[in-house]
Amino acid sequence: MTSQQKDNCLLLSIIANISFSNTIKLHNNLLLFLLFIIGISNTYSQELPTINGQYAAIPLQEVLIDIEKQTDFEFFFIESWISGVIITKTFDNENINSALQSIFENTSLNFYIEKTSNRIVLLENTIVYDELPNSFFGLEETEQENVVIKQKTNIPPPTFYNTTNQNKQEYNIAKVGKSDPNNLQETYLLSGKAINSKTGDPIQDLAIRVKGTNQITVTDVTGNYKLELPAGYNELSLRAMGIAATVRKVIMFNNGSLDLLMEEGLQQLDEVVVEADAFKNVEESITGSEQIDSEESKNIPLVLGERDILSVAKALPGISSAGEGAMGLNVRGGKTDQNLVLLDDAVIYNPQHFFGIFQALNPFTTKGVDIYKGAIPVEFGGRISSVFDIRTKNGNVEKFSGEGSIGPVTANLALEIPLEKEKSSLVVGGRGAYADWILRSLDDEALSNSNASFFDGILKYHNKINEKNEVKATAYYSRDAFSITSDSLYNYDNRLFSVRWDHRIGDKTNSALIVDNSNYGFGIDFDGETNTDFNLDYSINETELKYKLRTSLNDKHTLDYGGSAKYYSVNPGSIEPDGSESDVNEISIDNEQALEAALFIGDEITVSDKLSVNLGVRYAFFAALGEATQRTYEDGMPKNESTVQDTLAYSSNENIKTYGGPEARVSARYLFTPDFSVKASLNNSYQFLHTLSNNTTVSPIDTWKLSDLNIDAQKGYQASLGFYKNFKENEYELSIEGYYKKMENVLDFKTGANLFLNENVETQILQGDGKAYGVEFLLKKKSGDLNGWLSYTYSRSLYRFDSEFSEERINNGEFFPSNFDKPHDVSVITNYRFTKRYSISANFVYQTGRPITYPVGTFRFNNADFVAFSDRNEFRIPDFYRLDLGLNIEGNHKKNKLAHSFVTISVYNVLGRNNPYSVFFVTDDGEVKALQSSIFSIPIPSITYNFKF
């Protein structure tokens, strides 16, 4: 092609571009008149020729040359348009028009045949009309829009899109789709994936806003997005935390895709945090979800200066604990064992250290946590209250870096080590405690002679193999050891690892293959003054294989589907004598085995711009397996020694009992306006594991029990409804959500139950019904010098154990408050920044006192005095409230320095409130006295030095 011919081809393409991309304001009738003249000249044309050929993986340019040889036509095009295009087609006397349509069907190219001059001009994206519609002259404006896309003003001249510039902040106009005269629409669908240009990682929560409108969408966890845009020219504003703010110019010719390669921009962190999640709380269709970034805990004053995302979670509505220092979390009236806690896809059974005072997660290797307490995604199962999906950071692939802290009780360190630049990295984290000085400073003589310590370590490998494959592997271990008395040493530990392979299957489907293993165990080493020394241990182990996929079928449907299988092995406990002189008898309970599996599929349906629905079903299956022995009891009778009918023996891997069934996951969102929505959800779930404990609060030596022949699986049902509103350009978020939850086969225990090392523990267990309901209120201010949130929860958690037999009945079979029923719960988190370096923080908590059973009198029987107690949990301990204050001082912000520092000075329990942890009763000289224990009854000051390099 000559230089003049190229110029003519380019000019014709620009003319077409102008008319249908609206990049220059031009009178429609004049432009169409020019095309009308072209159409008149083409009416005097010959019949189109036919072509023949077999093209097997032939470059498009060679195909066009061959067609030129077979006909009198000559092609005009810009070579860069067809570079790299390969054609596999066969033609047998095919009309050249239909042959070219077939050749270009999977490209962005159209063509225009000038029959009088035997020229064929290729056009990128655009089309040329050679005839006018009926009654062209005198058309109304709305009718003209069907012929030429409506003009827009203030549009820059057209430029040709250059994909090699996508990794820069300055971008040429992207032309998306291919004009089709048979499918002209007012709007088209744009989809694609947001990718970090440096690391290749998908960018989650990238806010994509259409300039000049309130239309916005947010990328999902895999970086994918979908957005409906008007035909023609559009400008997109792109913002995310840690990503440079970018504007992309897009011309929409048809439905199409555009991947967004984004540059990092940490210097704009304070601005993009707000924009990244601007409408997420309003737009997402699931209810009862919360997201906490690890950085959010940096400025919140917590006990002894330790950053803790799980403590931050307790400041959100619907999440609490049984008391200060209590292990475990209670979500929407559920027990602590009803929460599925995941660390990089693997279950962590006890995510807390030091009796619940510290989290068992290194804050510098933790990226954040997604909390689901309402509509749980279809891929998760096995628990009936909530999911805590904790994610660790990917390491720095550019340079060696690290972060750490030194506090009064703990020291933390995390290192990020590049292995292969821009591809793979290693994260190594470790932390330890030197907490004995706290116990020695207490007034209690027994505790002052005690000791306690813990440590945890984590290792994460990340490799971005290529654009379609990514591998992550995580290994974690934590251990606690404490001695409250001089003769007993307690210990408990978590161990887990997970390997995840993310694979992109084509443009529409992403998959993840996950293999993980988790182990939790505890032990007691007793060394007494008599010959009663022993070692006790317990452990639960699980191994899981999971495969999940996500497919964007079209602009209306996105599927999540897959399956999982999990194998459990439980050592219910054993005691061995310690030393040859010990008089303790060896005891060992038979191991328990089980298989849990699930298949799931869900569809995220975009019904309209306002209505979005998530429909899902998960089929859960559980089988308790031998080798084991199981008792059977008389039907309709209490389970005790007198009602035993038979003892059954099961061989290895023989099926003992199966449980399970379908689980529905339904949620919907309706947008009244772009910043105001209503959401509703309904779901049910099964739980096949239970904790055995007769303590008021969770203990690190509680045991997990699998469902079997005599202990049924728990079932949960929950419905929720909420309203969500943003104010003042999304500076404020407001949400009000109500829920009702019903539970079946929840566990409680008979008075004086003997649970540990009991071969027939079902004789000590009661299973009954539960219900919980409440309203949650959250007001959050996300930006400005003053930011934070106010949360309030009104909730009730009630249980009922009814039977015709008194030994299996509690409180006459009526509903009564659970141990963690706290009707009123208020949390206020605030942070005020004076300058870039100085800020103050405050944390206030108020909770209704938890229920307790009081002695209400005494009586004498057979010359012995006895205490008469009230109905279970009839009374309450005093209400709980606490105020914490903190001063945060950042080091200077010089770019080139060895390390950047951050100092936190905080006071926990500023008011010195003597909040009761528990109330217990003793008999002294025939008189019953109530005693109160507290964890932190005085102000606790601390100073923590944080550094980052």
NUTORMI-799713 format. One line per 10 residues: their letters; for each residue x, y, z of C-alpha. Coordinates in steps of 0.1 Angstrom, whole numbers, m for minus. Example, Ala and Ser with C-alpha at 12.3 -4.5 7.8 and 13.67 -1.06 7.14 Angstrom:
2
as = 123:m45:78; 137:m11:71
***
This chain:
949
mtsqqkdncl = 0:0:0; 14:34:m10; 18:63:15; m11:81:m2; m33:50:m1; m26:46:37; m35:83:42; m68:78:23; m76:46:43; m68:64:76
llsiianisf = m89:94:65; m119:71:57; m116:54:91; m115:87:109; m146:99:91; m164:67:101; m150:71:136; m163:106:138; m198:97:128; m203:67:151
sntiklhnnl = m179:74:180; m190:111:183; m155:124:190; m161:157:170; m193:176:170; m205:175:133; m239:180:119; m255:146:114; m273:154:81; m242:168:65
llfllfiigi = m222:137:73; m249:113:61; m252:133:30; m216:126:22; m221:89:27; m253:92:6; m232:105:m23; m209:74:m18; m240:52:m19; m252:67:m52
sntysqelpt = m219:60:m68; m221:24:m57; m255:17:m71; m238:12:m105; m218:m18:m96; m212:m53:m109; m221:m86:m92; m196:m95:m65; m171:m123:m73; m167:m156:m55
ingqyaaipl = m135:m170:m39; m120:m204:m31; m94:m214:m6; m83:m235:23; m66:m215:49; m52:m234:79; m36:m211:105; m26:m186:78; m18:m149:87; m46:m126:77
qevlidiekq = m24:m105:55; m15:m135:34; m52:m144:31; m60:m109:18; m32:m111:m7; m46:m144:m20; m81:m129:m23; m66:m100:m43; m51:m126:m67; m85:m143:m72
tdfefffies = m104:m111:m78; m100:m76:m92; m103:m61:m57; m76:m44:m38; m75:m41:0; m66:m9:19; m56:m11:56; m31:m2:82; m8:m32:89; m8:m28:127
wisgviitkt = m46:m36:126; m41:m71:113; m7:m80:128; m8:m113:146; m43:m123:133; m44:m159:122; m72:m173:100; m84:m209:97; m113:m210:71; m123:m229:40
fdneninsal = m143:m213:11; m158:m230:m20; m172:m205:m45; m181:m182:m16; m194:m148:m23; m167:m123:m13; m190:m103:10; m200:m133:31; m164:m147:30; m151:m114:45
qsifentsln = m178:m114:71; m166:m149:82; m129:m139:81; m134:m108:103; m161:m121:127; m137:m126:156; m118:m94:151; m125:m57:157; m124:m51:119; m152:m42:96
fyiektsnri = m149:m37:58; m164:m14:31; m166:m25:m5; m163:2:m32; m176:m17:m61; m170:10:m88; m133:13:m80; m128:m24:m69; m115:m13:m36; m121:m29:m1
vllentivyd = m113:m6:28; m108:m21:62; m121:m2:92; m112:m7:129; m144:m10:150; m164:13:128; m188:9:99; m197:29:68; m234:33:57; m239:35:19
elpnsffgle = m277:40:20; m299:63:41; m329:52:61; m364:58:49; m377:94:54; m343:106:64; m350:142:58; m372:155:86; m363:128:111; m369:135:147
eteqenvvik = m338:136:169; m348:104:187; m351:86:153; m317:99:142; m301:83:172; m309:49:156; m287:59:126; m259:78:142; m248:76:179; m259:107:197
qktnippptf = m233:135:198; m215:145:230; m198:178:236; m163:186:249; m148:154:234; m111:154:224; m101:144:189; m99:106:182; m66:88:187; m59:52:179
ynttnqnkqe = m56:28:208; m21:15:215; m22:m16:238; 16:m12:245; 8:19:266; m16:2:290; 11:0:317; 15:38:319; m6:64:336; m13:82:303
yniakvgksd = m35:61:280; m48:65:245; m85:62:239; m96:25:240; m120:14:213; m141:m15:225; m163:m38:204; m171:m39:167; m199:m19:152; m228:m41:140
pnnlqetyll = m256:m24:120; m279:m52:130; m274:m46:167; m273:m9:174; m280:m2:211; m280:28:234; m258:10:259; m232:m17:257; m215:m40:283; m179:m34:292
sgkainsktg = m161:m61:312; m126:m71:321; m100:m75:349; m80:m49:369; m44:m60:373; m14:m45:392; 11:m38:364; 40:m44:387; 30:m77:405; 4:m91:381
dpiqdlairv = m20:m95:410; m57:m89:405; m69:m56:421; m98:m61:444; m122:m32:453; m111:m10:425; m138:17:422; m148:24:385; m169:55:382; m184:69:350
kgtnqitvtd = m175:105:349; m204:129:350; m228:103:365; m234:85:398; m228:51:380; m201:31:397; m190:m5:400; m163:m23:421; m140:m51:411; m145:m84:429
vtgnyklelp = m119:m105:447; m105:m118:414; m103:m83:400; m131:m87:375; m157:m61:368; m188:m54:346; m202:m21:337; m229:m9:313; m219:22:293; m236:44:268
agynelslra = m227:39:232; m199:62:221; m174:82:242; m170:77:280; m145:86:307; m139:62:336; m123:73:369; m104:45:385; m94:45:422; m83:19:447
mgiaatvrkv = m62:17:479; m25:18:470; m32:24:433; m26:56:414; m58:74:405; m63:70:367; m88:82:340; m95:59:311; m112:71:279; m133:45:262
imfnngsldl = m154:45:230; m181:18:230; m190:3:196; m204:m29:210; m201:m53:240; m164:m60:247; m137:m63:272; m109:m41:285; m83:m52:311; m71:m24:333
lmeeglqqld = m34:m24:340; m29:m1:370; 2:15:385; 8:15:423; 5:49:439; 10:46:477; 16:83:480; m22:88:475; m33:62:502; m53:86:523
evvveadafk = m75:96:493; m81:63:476; m91:44:508; m125:62:507; m130:59:469; m121:22:467; m151:12:488; m173:42:479; m205:23:472; m196:m13:481
nveesitgse = m217:m13:513; m247:m2:492; m242:m21:460; m231:m56:470; m261:m80:473; m251:m99:504; m263:m89:539; m244:m89:571; m209:m87:557; m180:m67:571
qidseeskni = m144:m62:559; m115:m52:581; m81:m42:568; m52:m48:591; m43:m12:589; m76:m3:606; m64:m17:639; m33:5:639; m49:35:655; m73:18:679
plvlgerdil = m61:16:715; m61:m20:726; m49:m38:756; m11:m36:760; m7:m19:726; m11:m51:706; m28:m46:671; m56:m71:668; m82:m73:640; m103:m98:660
svakalpgis = m107:m72:687; m117:m46:661; m143:m71:649; m158:m71:684; m165:m34:679; m187:m41:650; m225:m47:654; m236:m83:660; m201:m95:672; m192:m99:708
sagegamgln = m175:m122:734; m187:m136:767; m165:m112:786; m132:m94:788; m104:m119:782; m129:m146:771; m118:m168:742; m139:m170:711; m164:m147:694; m202:m148:696
vrggktdqnl = m219:m138:663; m256:m129:662; m264:m150:693; m244:m181:682; m219:m201:702; m182:m197:697; m179:m231:679; m204:m220:653; m179:m197:636; m157:m209:607
vllddaviyn = m123:m192:610; m100:m196:580; m64:m185:576; m56:m186:538; m83:m212:533; m73:m235:562; m93:m238:594; m77:m223:625; m94:m237:656; m81:m213:682
pqhffgifqa = m71:m180:667; m63:m164:701; m34:m163:726; m32:m158:764; m69:m167:773; m83:m145:745; m64:m113:753; m42:m114:721; m49:m127:686; m28:m156:674
lnpfttkgvd = m21:m138:641; 9:m116:633; m6:m82:625; 22:m74:600; 16:m105:578; m22:m102:580; m38:m83:551; m74:m83:564; m105:m104:571; m139:m107:554
iykgaipvef = m167:m115:579; m199:m130:568; m226:m131:595; m257:m129:573; m257:m142:538; m228:m166:537; m212:m173:503; m222:m206:488; m186:m220:489; m185:m219:527
ggrissvfdi = m201:m245:550; m198:m265:581; m208:m238:606; m242:m222:613; m233:m187:625; m205:m170:606; m173:m171:585; m141:m152:592; m120:m154:561; m86:m141:571
rtkngnvekf = m60:m134:544; m23:m129:546; m2:m105:525; 17:m114:494; 54:m105:497; 72:m76:481; 85:m89:447; 107:m58:441; 129:m54:472; 136:m67:506
sgegsigpvt = 114:m51:532; 101:m57:567; 79:m44:595; 78:m51:633; 70:m38:667; 83:m40:703; 57:m36:731; 55:m43:769; 44:m79:763; 51:m89:728
anlaleiple = 76:m84:700; 66:m89:663; 87:m91:631; 77:m98:595; 101:m99:565; 92:m98:528; 119:m114:506; 118:m113:468; 128:m146:452; 124:m137:416
keksslvvgg = 118:m101:407; 82:m92:398; 72:m129:401; 78:m146:434; 84:m138:471; 85:m152:506; 70:m137:537; 84:m148:571; 67:m137:603; 73:m144:639
rgayadwilr = 62:m131:673; 66:m140:709; 55:m129:744; 73:m122:776; 41:m120:797; 53:m134:830; 58:m100:845; 21:m93:843; 13:m123:864; 40:m115:889
slddealsns = 25:m80:893; m10:m93:903; m22:m92:939; m33:m128:938; m5:m149:954; m14:m180:933; m12:m161:901; 20:m142:910; 38:m175:911; 25:m185:877
nasffdgilk = 39:m181:842; 26:m178:807; 41:m175:773; 33:m179:736; 48:m176:702; 36:m180:666; 53:m181:632; 41:m180:596; 57:m186:562; 40:m177:529
yhnkinekne = 53:m183:494; 37:m166:464; 46:m171:428; 29:m153:399; 39:m178:373; 22:m160:343; m10:m142:335; m30:m173:339; m14:m192:368; m6:m182:404
vkatayysrd = 5:m203:433; 3:m195:470; 15:m217:499; 11:m209:537; 25:m226:567; 15:m215:603; 23:m227:638; 14:m212:672; 18:m225:708; 7:m213:742
afsitsdsly = 21:m226:775; 9:m215:809; 11:m226:845; m15:m213:869; m5:m237:897; 30:m249:905; 22:m285:897; 5:m282:862; 17:m270:829; m9:m264:802
nydnrlfsvr = m2:m260:765; m22:m257:733; m11:m253:697; m24:m247:662; m7:m260:631; m19:m256:595; m7:m254:559; m25:m246:526; m15:m246:490; m36:m228:465
wdhrigdktn = m33:m228:427; m53:m200:409; m58:m207:372; m75:m185:346; m95:m206:321; m101:m184:291; m115:m149:294; m146:m158:315; m136:m184:340; m112:m184:370
salivdnsny = m106:m215:391; m88:m223:424; m76:m257:435; m69:m258:473; m53:m284:495; m50:m277:532; m45:m294:566; m52:m281:601; m44:m295:635; m53:m283:670
gfgidfdget = m43:m299:702; m37:m293:739; m20:m311:767; m15:m310:805; 17:m321:822; 10:m327:859; 39:m330:884; 24:m333:919; 39:m340:953; 24:m375:954
ntdfnldysi = 27:m403:929; 1:m390:906; 22:m375:878; 6:m378:843; 6:m364:808; m27:m357:791; m33:m348:754; m61:m342:729; m60:m333:692; m82:m328:662
netelkyklr = m69:m330:626; m86:m323:593; m74:m324:556; m94:m308:528; m94:m308:490; m114:m280:474; m120:m269:438; m140:m239:429; m147:m219:398; m162:m185:389
tslndkhtld = m176:m180:354; m190:m147:340; m215:m161:315; m227:m127:303; m237:m93:317; m266:m109:336; m251:m141:352; m220:m149:371; m217:m185:384; m197:m197:414
yggsakyysv = m195:m235:416; m173:m264:428; m169:m290:454; m149:m300:485; m141:m330:506; m127:m331:541; m114:m359:563; m115:m356:601; m94:m375:626; m100:m368:663
npgsiepdgs = m80:m381:693; m107:m376:721; m80:m377:748; m56:m399:766; m37:m400:799; m4:m417:804; 15:m420:837; 46:m399:839; 73:m420:853; 75:m456:866
esdvneisid = 64:m445:901; 32:m429:890; 0:m446:903; m21:m431:875; m38:m457:852; m35:m452:815; m67:m441:798; m73:m438:760; m105:m431:742; m109:m445:707
neqaleaalf = m102:m422:679; m130:m407:658; m131:m404:620; m155:m387:596; m158:m375:560; m175:m342:551; m182:m333:515; m201:m307:496; m212:m296:461; m222:m260:455
igdeitvsdk = m234:m237:428; m245:m201:429; m256:m175:404; m251:m138:408; m279:m124:387; m281:m88:375; m318:m85:369; m315:m47:362; m295:m17:371; m314:m16:404
lsvnlgvrya = m320:m52:413; m294:m79:419; m300:m114:432; m277:m141:445; m292:m176:443; m273:m206:455; m276:m241:467; m250:m262:486; m255:m299:493; m236:m309:525
ffaalgeatq = m228:m345:534; m213:m359:566; m205:m395:575; m192:m407:608; m168:m436:602; m154:m465:622; m134:m481:637; m156:m474:668; m181:m487:692; m214:m470:697
rtyedgmpkn = m242:m476:722; m279:m476:714; m306:m465:738; m343:m471:743; m364:m449:721; m380:m420:739; m359:m426:770; m331:m405:785; m296:m416:775; m282:m431:807
estvqdtlay = m267:m464:819; m302:m479:827; m315:m473:791; m287:m489:772; m300:m515:746; m269:m526:728; m233:m518:720; m224:m519:683; m189:m524:668; m179:m508:635
ssneniktyg = m149:m518:615; m124:m494:600; m141:m468:576; m175:m485:581; m203:m460:579; m218:m453:614; m243:m425:606; m248:m399:579; m261:m364:581; m267:m336:557
gpearvsary = m289:m321:530; m294:m291:508; m285:m256:521; m302:m226:504; m283:m193:500; m306:m165:488; m299:m128:489; m311:m98:470; m303:m61:468; m325:m33:454
lftpdfsvka = m311:2:447; m335:30:453; m307:55:444; m270:49:437; m263:56:474; m294:39:491; m304:3:490; m324:m24:507; m311:m60:511; m326:m92:522
slnnsyqflh = m313:m128:527; m324:m163:537; m302:m193:543; m298:m225:562; m268:m246:571; m256:m277:588; m228:m281:614; m213:m315:622; m188:m305:649; m195:m295:685
tlsnnttvsp = m174:m282:714; m177:m300:748; m174:m276:777; m193:m271:809; m175:m238:816; m194:m205:814; m168:m192:789; m146:m209:763; m115:m226:776; m84:m236:756
idtwklsdln = m89:m271:768; m124:m275:754; m127:m305:732; m143:m309:697; m167:m338:692; m179:m351:658; m216:m360:653; m222:m397:655; m249:m422:662; m261:m404:694
idaqkgyqas = m252:m368:688; m271:m351:660; m258:m324:636; m268:m288:644; m290:m269:620; m293:m232:615; m318:m210:597; m314:m172:593; m334:m144:577; m322:m108:576
lgfyknfken = m333:m75:562; m313:m43:560; m312:m7:547; m279:10:536; m273:46:529; m243:68:521; m242:106:528; m221:136:518; m203:121:488; m198:88:506
eyelsiegyy = m181:104:536; m206:87:559; m221:52:558; m253:42:577; m267:8:579; m296:m7:599; m301:m45:597; m324:m69:615; m321:m107:617; m339:m137:631
kkmenvldfk = m321:m170:636; m334:m204:645; m312:m233:657; m318:m270:662; m298:m296:681; m276:m271:700; m256:m286:728; m257:m280:765; m248:m302:794; m263:m318:825
tganlflnen = m255:m302:859; m221:m317:871; m214:m333:837; m182:m352:833; m171:m345:797; m134:m352:792; m122:m388:788; m158:m401:790; m163:m429:765; m201:m424:766
vetqilqgdg = m202:m386:766; m237:m386:751; m251:m395:785; m239:m360:797; m252:m340:768; m285:m323:761; m296:m312:726; m323:m286:722; m335:m256:703; m321:m220:701
kaygvefllk = m333:m187:687; m316:m154:683; m329:m121:669; m318:m85:669; m312:m52:652; m278:m38:643; m270:m1:637; m237:12:623; m227:48:615; m193:52:600
kksgdlngwl = m173:83:591; m146:73:567; m126:104:559; m115:137:573; m94:146:603; m121:130:625; m131:95:615; m144:63:631; m177:46:638; m205:41:662
sytysrslyr = m222:7:664; m252:m4:685; m267:m38:687; m299:m49:704; m299:m87:704; m313:m117:723; m299:m153:724; m322:m179:739; m321:m217:744; m347:m243:753
fdsefseeri = m342:m278:765; m375:m296:770; m383:m332:778; m408:m352:797; m379:m364:818; m366:m339:844; m329:m348:840; m331:m336:803; m352:m305:811; m339:m270:819
nngeffpsnf = m360:m242:834; m392:m262:830; m386:m265:792; m389:m227:787; m366:m205:767; m338:m190:788; m309:m166:781; m277:m182:768; m244:m176:787; m236:m148:762
dkphdvsvit = m270:m131:759; m263:m94:761; m293:m73:749; m274:m40:746; m240:m35:730; m225:m1:721; m191:6:707; m175:39:697; m142:40:678; m128:75:670
nyrftkrysi = m95:88:656; m86:125:653; m56:136:633; m40:169:644; m13:167:617; 2:142:593; 22:128:622; 1:132:654; m34:117:662; m54:106:692
sanfvyqtgr = m77:76:694; m105:65:717; m124:33:721; m155:31:743; m175:m1:750; m207:m7:769; m225:m41:772; m253:m55:793; m240:m79:819; m241:m115:809
pitypvgtfr = m265:m140:825; m256:m159:857; m273:m184:880; m275:m172:916; m281:m191:949; m315:m179:962; m316:m198:995; m305:m227:1016; m322:m258:1030; m313:m286:1054
fnnadfvafs = m318:m322:1045; m306:m353:1065; m286:m330:1088; m268:m314:1059; m270:m279:1045; m277:m274:1008; m279:m244:985; m310:m238:964; m302:m220:930; m324:m199:908
drnefripdf = m335:m209:874; m305:m212:850; m292:m177:839; m321:m159:857; m299:m130:869; m270:m109:854; m237:m97:865; m231:m59:865; m230:m41:832; m197:m38:814
yrldlglnie = m181:m5:802; m146:6:794; m128:36:779; m94:33:762; m73:63:749; m43:64:727; m17:88:712; m2:79:679; 31:95:668; 45:88:634
gnhkknklah = 82:94:626; 92:120:600; 80:113:565; 114:115:548; 115:91:519; 151:81:521; 157:67:556; 166:34:572; 132:28:587; 99:46:592
sfvtisvynv = 86:45:628; 53:47:645; 48:50:682; 16:42:701; 11:53:737; m22:40:751; m41:35:783; m65:6:785; m94:10:809; m87:47:816
lgrnnpysvf = m116:49:841; m103:19:861; m136:2:859; m137:m31:879; m156:m50:853; m165:m85:866; m153:m114:845; m173:m139:865; m192:m142:898; m189:m173:919
fvtddgevka = m201:m184:953; m184:m200:983; m197:m211:1017; m180:m195:1047; m191:m205:1082; m224:m217:1068; m230:m184:1049; m230:m182:1011; m209:m154:998; m206:m141:963
lqssifsipi = m171:m133:949; m162:m114:918; m132:m119:895; m119:m93:871; m92:m94:844; m81:m57:842; m95:m37:871; m70:m8:869; m58:14:840; m32:m4:820
psitynfkf = m7:19:802; 16:8:774; 39:21:748; 46:2:715; 73:11:690; 65:1:654; 90:3:625; 89:m4:588; 117:m6:563
***
